[in-house]
Amino acid sequence: MAARDGGVSCLRRTEMIGIGIGELESPPSDSDQVHVLAVDDSLVDRIVIERLLRITSCKVTAVDSGWRALQFLGLDDDKASVEFDRLKVDLIITDYCMPGMTGYELLKKIKESTSFREVPVVIMSSENVMTRIDRCLEEGAEDFLLKPVKLADVKRLRSYLTRDVKVSADGNKRKLVEDLSNFSSPVTTSPPPLSTSTSMESSESTRPSSPVGFISSSPESSTSPVDSPIRRREMKSLGLD
Amino acid sequence: MNTTIVAQLQRQFQDYIISLYQQGFLDNQFSELRKLQDEGTPDFVSEVVSLFFDDCAKLINNMSKSLERPENVDFKQVDSGVHQLKGSSSSVGARMVKNVCISFKECCDVQNREGCLRCLQQVDYEYKMLKTKLQDLFKLEQQILQAGGTIPQVDIN
């Protein structure tokens, strides 16, 4: 049965292949693929998020704790990050409630680091707590997903990222579609023009990106930070998603 | 391929899965999981729920130990177990299990050992019941595939 201690990937190879999760290591030619680091202490949730991400054509590394995430990123204290010069992480998605280091604490550490502070961090939680959401967004989280995570949620995340610019000097930065340096009103700008993203998606996706996903995320074009992730969470809790 | 047999099996499958939703064993998240399964990964859902059931057994066993001695209950441990169980049941769409966890958490919060024991028993019952039901469902899936058919998409909304 699957190992519980996590490590870089949560399952032994045979189980990964059996579930169709795929290879631990990516060949160099996949460097154009979006690479997501997923952090969750629950094995079931790791498998689900990993599958959700792979279906949207992301390369995934799943770890079971904040400490392992920092290890993977080379941000743990013991090691110099020299060997991680070429580590490319385009998105970090983490559970909030984890033993040891919470997702919030992990978020802070990432935002404090020079190498990875530009990487979007998404928080997942089973609890729709306003103060929690606010804290995370204030600390620089890109978005907040309410568990259980669905395919539509992950597809929306995918729309934050584009591969049109690779920065060679600092391989950890990726140009985001919108100018997201302005974190005070998170993700309220409209999604990219459909034609651009569709042509990106079609070369990478195993499944076509639903245009409905883009359209449905666009109404939150007001400048109020209450919209977008928070409104989405409220809508979800009312069962209106 | 005997199309009549396939159609019969598909119908059986459809009726069965719909009944599981209607009776409240499963919720929408299960159908979300089914979306993630394709010809390349035909066992995805059964593998995930299998891990979930293993998780249930383990967590229930641990919580049972924590609740064993009335004078020395580790409610923190129990709460942690319930939290994990609630999370994973929610992630796979195991609705009944998740609902018991909600009551279970309430008993834990007020340190009601008797209540916790009742919930523990109920959650044990529910996960085993669901396990049996899903085993039957997956068996039907296998029969359909072996008869050369495809698994029907089922819209529960």
Interface residues (C-beta under 8 A of the other chain):
Chain A: M1 A2 E15 G18 I19 G20 S42 L43 V44 D45 I47 V48 R51 L52 I55 C97 P99 S126 K147 P148 V149 K150 L151
Chain B: Q29 E32 L33 K35 L36 G40 T41 D43 F44 E47 V48 L51 F52 D54 D55 S80 H83 Q84 K86 G87 S88 S90 S91 V92 G93
